Amino acid sequence: MRLGPHLHRIGNDIVAVYLIDTEEGVTVVDAGLSGHWSELVAELSGMGRSLADVRGLILTHGDTDHIGFAERLRRDHGVPVHVHRADAARARGEVKPQASFGKFKVGATARFLWYASRKGGLRTTYLTEVTDVEDGQVLGLPGAPRVIGMPGHSPGSIAVHVPVADAVFVGDALTTRNVLTGRQGPQPAPFTDDPALALASLARIEDLQATWILPGHGAPWNGGVREAVRQIKAVAEAR
């Protein structure tokens, strides 16, 4: 799905992966589930691109529903996989998330689990090699993505700001669809290690000028970063 001149999405509102397309090549943000591989190849083809044009993959964090095809892309195609150093062990499968489920609705949770299983979510292939990134770093990849530390969902959660795409990719620092309840709109993400820290981290992106907020789960949001943060805080306070 083409969102803009330099911006594409594969997957759906349950699990999403993003592609940044520039003259220098393609940067992929998050790797979804292993079954998204065929969608990646098809989207690249539709863009007039191939796997040979992918210059790097950035993981917003190391959870299993974000690293799906990452090792395949690294191992078979030599694409470096970038992740914050605080989540490197998580992406390698050496550290497991500590978050609990929290509130859920049977129907919404069942849809998430069904989709994840259909897309290979029960067969995680962890990374064997990663490239560490740090807060504030501008990566030498297409789109010149800038890393913004967003700890809370996980210790090494990051947002990725790409001005040429007019977008900030937020992973699970926030969500616009709670996969466990089905609730739509900007809100705190489930499965978060430290909800209070995740909420505080939103200040890191609040003043960004970007049309698109692109979460790992949920519809793309173009109602303004500040408004999204306001709604998330309101939801958190109402709980």
N, C-alpha and C positions, 0 to 999 in steps of 0.2 A: 504494500500500500504506500503510495506516494503522498507524503504530508506537505512537502514543499520542494523547492528546486534542489536542495541539497539533503533532503531528509526523507527516509523511508522507514516503514515499520513492517515486521512480520509477526506472526502469532495473532493474538487477539486481546480482548479486554481482560482475559483471565491470566495469561502470561504473554508478555511482549518483549520483542528484541528490536533494536533500532540500528539503522545504517546511515552513516554520514558519507555523502558522495561529493567529491571535489575533483578538480583536474589532477590532483596528486594521487588519487586512488580512493579507497574506501576504508573507513573506520567503523568497526562494529561495536556497539555498546550492549553488553550482556549477551549471554549465549542461551538463554531460555532452557529448554529441555532438549534431550538428544534428538527427539523426533522432529525438531524444528529445522534439522539439517536440510531436508528436501525443500523446505520453504526458503531457506537462505539461498540455495543454489538457484531456485526458480526466480527469486526476486532480483538477484544479481544479473541473471540472464535478461530479465525484462528491462533492466537499467542499461543494458549493453555492456555489462561487466562479467567477470568471472572470479573464481576464487583466487586467481593469480593477482587480482587487483586489490585484494584485502591486505592492508599494511599493518593492521593491529587490531586487537580486541581489548576493550576495557571492561572490566567487571566492576559494577557498582558495589558489590560485596560478594562474599564467598558462599552463599547459600546454594543448595542443590538445584533449585528452580531458576538459577541464573548462570550456572556453569555448564549446562547440558552438553553442547557440542564443542566446548572450549578446548578440551584436550585433543579432540580429533582435528580441529583447525590448526592447533599448534604442532601436533605430532606429524600429521600427514602433509601439511602445507607450509610449515615453517613460519606461522603467524605468531608473533609474540603476544602473550597474554599479560595484561597489566592489571594489578590489583594492589590496593593499599597494603602496606607491610603488616598492619594489624589484623588483616583478614587472610594473609597468605596461607597460614596453617589451616584455616577453615576451608579454603579453596582446594587444599591438598588432602582434605579429609582427615587431618590430624586432630582437629578440634571440632566438637559438635555444638550446635546452637543450644542455648540454655532457656530459650523462651517457651512459655506455655501457650496453649491454644487460646484461652480467654473465651469470650462469648462467641457462640456460633449458632447457625440455623442449619438444620439437617439438609434441606434442599440445596442451599448455596454451597455448603461444604462438600456434599456429594458430587455436585457439578465440578468443583475444583479438583477433587480427587480422581474423578472419572477422566477429566481432560488430561490431568498430569499422567495418569497411568497409560492413557492412549498415546501420549507423546513420549513415552519412555522414561517417565519420572521415577519408576521403580528400579531403574538400572543406571545408577549414577556412576559416571566415570570421572574421578577426581583428577586434578592437575598434577603432573609430576614436576613441572617447572613453571615458575612465574617470574614476571618482572615487577619489582616493587615500585610503587609510586607514593608520593607524599602530598600533603595539603599544599596548595598553591602552585604546584608544578604544572607547567604548560608542556604537554607532550609533543614530540616531533612526529605527529601523525596527521593525516588529512583532517582539516578543520581546526587545527591547533587547539585541541581540547584542553581546558584548564580544570584541574582537580580541586574540588572543594570538600574538605573533610566534614562529614556529617555523622559522627559517632552517635550510637544509640540503638538503632536497629541491630547493628553489630558493631564491634569495636572499630572496624575499618570501613564502615559504610562511607561512600562518597557520593557527591553529585558531580556531574560533568557538564561544564558550561562551554557551549560551542557557538560563538557569535555568528559565524557564517550560516549556521542553520537556524539562528534566532531561537535557540532552544537550550534548556537545561534538563539533563537526564538525571532523575533522582532515585532510581532503583526502588528500594523500599523505605527510603527516608520519609516518604508519605505515600498514600495511595489514593486513587479516585474510584476504587472498587474494592471493598473488603471481601476477599474471596471466601471468608468464613460466614459472613452474614448476608452478602449480596448488596449491602448498602452502597449507593452511588454518591459521588462527589468527594471533594478533598477531605481527608480524615487521616488520623494516625493509622499506620499499617499494623496488621496483626503479626504475631510471631516475633515481636520486638524484644530484644534482650533487656534494654533499659528505657522504658517509655518516657520517663522524665528527661533523660538526656537527649533522646530523639526529638522531643518537643523543643528543648532549648536550642538544638542545632539548627532549627528552621531559621533562626536569625542570620545564619550564614548565607542564605539565599534571598532573604526578604527584599533586599534592595536591588536585586538583579533586574536588568531590563531584558526580558526575553518573552517572546510571544507564547512559546510552547513550554509547558511543564510536562515532561514525559516520564511517567512512572512505570515500574516493572509490571504493575497490575492495575488495570483500569483504563478508561478512555483518556486520550490526550486532552490536556486542559489548556485553554487559551484565554482564560478569564483574568489573567494577571497574577504574577507571583505573590504580591502582597495580599490580594484577595484570597488566594488559596491558603496562605498561612493564617489569615484571619479565621477562615472557616474551620481549619484544622484545630486551632486553639479553642474555638467555640465548642466543637464536638468533644474535645478532651475535657473541657470544664464541665460539660453536661453529664459526664459519666459518673 
